[in-house]
Amino acid sequence: MNLTDSIWRHCAGNPARIAITAGKIRVPYGSLRVTVENIMRQLAARGVKQDDCVAVSAAQPAAHLTILIALARMGAVSTPFDPRWPDPAKNAMLARQPVALLVCERVDAWSGEQARRLPQATPAELFAAAPAGLPEVRVATECVDQVWRIALTSGTTGQSKGVPWTQGATQELQHISAQIYTSGPPERRLIRADLRIGFALGHALMQLSAGGEVVFPESGKVESVVEALGTPGPIGLVTTTALAIELANHLHKQAGQAPVPAGRVESILIGGSRVPAKVLATLRGLLTPNIRVTYGSTETGTMALATDPQPDGPDGEAGQLAPWITCQALDESGNPLEPGQTGVLRFRGPAMAGGYIGAAAGDTSGLREGWFYPGDRGSVAPDRRLVLAGRSDDVLNVGGIKVDPALIEQVLDSDEQVVESSVVVVEDDNGVRVLAAAVVCRGPLDAEKLLAHCLKSLARPTVPSRIVITEDLPRNPGGKVMRRQVETMVKARIAQGVQG
């Protein structure tokens, strides 16, 4: 069975039903089938065959999704590509997996010697009508154990690793995910997240597999997202933390103008990282009370889901573990702890990646011995509630004092003007390591008042001595804050004398 067979049943049974909407363009299931089969012929004409790997970048998410479906349908493998990557990251992609074709709008996206030997095609060329006489491309059927997607880890703590997903594991994950996610009509699904991440791609495929409509905004601008949310018919939004913050800030500025009709947005699903309390409050007040926040990974899919996250809820609350997930907190010796005790977390489930492609020799992080170790600390309550307590590799050392930045960030974020923050260690003018915070705020911020606010809850050694105000925090495509980039930004701003 092919991963796309469930989509094809809707192509045959409901050809006039809308499958994909991108701005003003509406693609019925019948047209989606014709387009995918045309792309398959174009790919085959360029030498792509079953098991070949194709690196894909497409500016238009609807085109991106359609190309990925075509590759899966013919039994080929897709992997993400971004022309903005530095050459070492592009070379690392080739080191992980031989690439038969690079699909990208920019023919000059890669100027190295390796790129000159790599066949390339633009999305427009694949969508063009295939020349007459090209044979139909056989659909891959016996492909349960065949890799169809090499996803990439977030790279939050270093170099991204390739995560191979088989067609069978992906189908199993979609099947069990139906226990906590609903897909299909009547609710349309607006995907406002990068399709290079499994969270976005997975929900797009689940919606199509259930015969539903996937909606993409006309552009990447937040105004286009608001416009799409306001179109007739019930709609649910799938997005990342970073983009949810952008949307909430936009709606906050437009408060009172009712840009989206009341009751139009049925649900919001947010993935990537902790969602600031003020963002939850804004979205809940202006769009819908039905907000869910997922905790997951490229290696496992969803691991926990907060179905009713409260702005004033317990710190670190990540919701209920997914029904199929087993989670343990471990002590320093690797022994499982009792429920409620905090330790290093590990997860296991029936549908997860089996390993990595291109991992460095001796790399024991992530997947090992059937478990996934995300690098997070936390605890699991007897009722399977997951509480996160920061990352095991995020602990900061300031003058011999071990500091958990997440605890400081929670205090900073509780200030009425602060939307979110990130705490790092920098050196002052005397070479002494001190705490500094990058802060995103609404309106003017009095740094002295913010520090006084922190002193009410934190010991003085754990209060940041430097505050840098920024419009946003650097994040990866999945929405996770890149703490190393925050540190670089804060150091540069302090060196320039730019502080709050």
Helices and strands as residue ranges (DSSP letters): H 5-13, E 18-22, E 25-28, H 29-45, E 53-56, H 61-73, E 77-80, H 87-96, E 101-103, H 113-116, E 120-121, H 123-127, E 147-152, E 162-166, H 167-177, E 188-192, H 198-209, E 214-216, H 222-229, E 235-240, H 241-253, E 265-271, H 277-286, E 291-297, E 301-306, E 317-321, E 326-330, E 343-348, E 366-368, E 371-373, E 376-380, E 385-391, E 396-398, E 401-403, H 405-413, E 418-427, E 433-441, H 447-455, G 460-462, E 466-469, H 483-495
